[in-house]
Amino acid sequence: MVGGVLADGPDPAADPVGYADAQVLPLRQLRVSDARLHRAVLQLAAAYQAYSAASRPAGPAAAVQVSKSEAAVNAICPGVAN
């Protein structure tokens, strides 16, 4: 489910800001029964939103937060946010 959402949108390597922007709403709409994963997914959505809203190119602090949030999701569901 999380992997399916993250598979949509532009190629993150080609358009990282567009990719981040495309993920926010679908991630927030996911129904996740595991509370820990739900929090991690919402934090990832918030990090993507901050990244896409940061000055272009995206600010380094926003990029760091995205990396941390992706790691948190991957800790629960290995490889999903890669």
Secondary structure by P-SEA (a helix, b strand, c coil): caaaaaaccccccccaaaaaaacaaaaaacccccaaaaaaaaaaaaaaaaaaaccccccaaaaaaaaaaaaaaaaacccccc
